[in-house]
Amino acid sequence: MMEQIQFSEVNGTSALSFAVRLETEFEKDRWDASNIPGLRYAPHTSDHYIDFRRIPDVFRPMVKEFIRFKLATDVTAGTLYKCAFCLGNFLVFFVQKYPHMRRLQALSRQDIDAFITTLKAEAEVHGWKDNNQRTRLHISYVEELLRYLERIQSPLKPDEPITRIIWPEHYPRCNNRRGEQVKYIPQAVLSNLIHISSIYTRPISLLCFFCVQVVGASQISCISSSRVAWNRMATTTG
């Protein structure tokens, strides 16, 4: 038996009223997430407002259009808040450098270099420790915006291809604190390995294989001294 699907008529008047209210919200320079259906937000935080007031007037409609596109990608209000904030910083920088520009056609790799230098200088002034994460966030949102403008063939897009403007090297490396701590095989474990591996005809290969599995390929350098000791032991006992 086919399942009966219930349909209900849409009230045209209420739907139109809702659309008008939503467009009225989008015309503002500070959107309230509680007025945008489906947009997830944390009411107890301040980032449920998406603020465009810091974005230069000439580029504000462009950023609003881009943020409206991102609304359809199921992001949170907090993400949109960060996106608008980072793009505001970048576009303020751009307008200061090119005060007469009305689009991004002159944007180049050198501008991205200079913007990153500006972010570093701000971090030093304010004493911010993890500036790498802040820089990654800014460059990521700028690249998203540029790819969006390129895809829709916006007249505001840069003349240069994005791959010639933002390079992989512009993204700082992640600060992996765990990775900064070199892992060593405990001496007791190493002694047992040496004893067990003496049974096999190729003990060095076995030890190296085990070390890769335990500490990872990136940590092999810390095992080199153990290999030397192993070779010496194999020579004296062979």
N, C-alpha and C positions, 0 to 999 in steps of 0.2 A: 504494500500500500504506500502510495506516495505521500510524503509528509506535506501537510498543508502549511504554506507559508503565509503569514498574515502581513498584509500591507495596510498602511494607514495613509490617508491623504495628508499632504503637507499644506499647512495653512500659509497661503501666499503672503498674506499681510504680515504675519509674525516673522516669516523667513526674511522678508524684505527689511523689516525693522531691525532684525538681528544683523543683517549684512551692513546696514547703515551704521549701526553702533560700532561694528568692528572696523569699518573704514574710518569712522571718526577717531577711533583709538589709534589707528595707523597714521593718521595725519598729525598726531601729537609728536613732540620731540622727546617724550619720555613715556614709554609704553608700560602699562601695568599688566603683569602676567595674569592677574585674576580676571581681567577683562578679555582675555584671549582663550577661548575654549580649547581644551586638549593640551595646553602648554603646562608642563609639569614644573612646579616651583615649591620652594620651602618658605612658608609664610613668615617664619621667625627670622629670616635673613633679609638683608637689604638688596640682594642681587635678583629679587623678583621684579625689579624695575629694569627696563632696557633703556639706557640713557644715550641719546644721540646729540646732546647739547654741546659736547666738546668737539664734535666733528665739524670741520669748516663747512660753511653754508653751501659752497659750490659743490661739495661732494656728499652732502647729507642725503639727498634723494637716492643716490647710487647705493649708499650703505644700507639705507632702509629697504630698498628693493632686494639687496642681497640677504638681509636678515629675514625678510619675508620668505625668500626661497628656503632658507635654513629651517624655518618653522615647519616645513613639510617633511623634514628629515628626522622628526621625532627627537629633537634635542631638548634639553631642559632650559628653563629661563636663565639659570646660572651660566650655562655655556654661551647663550646669546649675549648676556651681560658682558662676559669676558671678551667675546668677539668684538662687540661694539667698542669696548674700552681700548682694546689693542689697536683696532683700526683707527680709532680717534687719535691715538698717539702717533701712528705712522703718518696719517694724513696731515696732522699739524706740522710734523717734520717736513713733509713734502711741500706744503704751502709756504713754509718759511724759506725753503730753499728755492722754490719756483713760485714766487708770489703772483705772477701773471698767468699761470697755467690754469686752464679750465678743464683739463683732462689729463690722463696719465701717460700720454704718448712719449714723454721724454724720460720715463723711468728706466734706469739702467742698473747693471750690477754694481757699479760704483755707488749708486744711491743706497742700495741695500747694505753695502759695506759701511757707509757713513751712518746709516740708521742704527746698525748694530753697535758701532762705536759710541753713538749717543746713548743707547741703552746701558752700555757698560759704564759710561761716565755718570749717569744718573744713579746707578747702583752704588758706585763708590761714594757719591755725595751723601746718599741716604743710608749707607752702611748695610745694604741688602746683601745677604750671603749667597743665596742660590740664584744668581742672575742667569745661569744657564737655562733653567726652566722657564724663566720669564722671557728670555730671548727666543727660545723655541716656540713658545706660545705666540709671540708677536709674529715671527716669520711664518708660522703655520697658517695663521689667519690671513696674513697678507697674501700668501700663495693661493689660499682658497678663493679669496676675492678675485685675484687676477685670473685664475682658471675659469671662474664663473663669467667674468667679463669677456674672456676669449671665447668661451663656448657659445654665449648668446650674441657674439659679434657686436658687442657694444661699441659705440663710437668713442667711449671713454677709455678703452683698453690701451695698453702700451703698444708702441710700434714694434718693439723687440719681442721675440718669442719668450715665453716664461722661462724656458730652460736656459736662456742666455741671461736672465735677470736674477733668478734665485737658483743657487747651486746647492748640491747636497752639503758642501762644506760650510754653508751658512748656518746649518743647524749644529749647535754645540753638542758635545757628547753628553750622554746621561751620566749623572753622578751616582754611580753604583757603589755605595759605601761598603757593601759586603764584598764586592769585587776588589776593593782596595786592600783587603786583608788577605795576605798570602796564606794559602792552606798548606800545611805540612802533614805528612803521614807520621803519626805517633811512632816513637822509637820501638815500642813494644810490638806494634803491628808490623813495622818494617822487619824486625828480627824474626817474627814468625813467618813472614813472607820468604825471607832468605832461607830459613830452615826448610819450609815446605817446597820451595822451588828448587832446592838442591836435588830433589828426586828426578827432575826433568832434565832433558839434554840441552834445552835452550832456556836457561833460567832468566837471562837478561830480557828476552822478549816477553816472557810471562810477567816479569816485574813491571816493565814499561806499560804493558797492556793494562795491568791492574791500576797503575798510577793514573793513567788517562781516565779510567772509569771513576776513580775516586775523586780526583781533584780537577778534572777537566783538561782539555787540550791546552788551554791558555796558561796553565800552571806548570807545564812540563819543565820549564827552566829551573824550577826549584827542586827538581828531582835529579838533576845532572850529577850532583855530588854523590848521590846514592848509587848511581850507575857506576861511577868510578870505584867506589868502595866495593861494589858487587864484583866488578872485573878483577880487582885485586884478590878478593876472597876466592873467586873461581880459579885464579892462577895458583894460589898457594895450596888449595885443597885438591886441585886436579892432579 
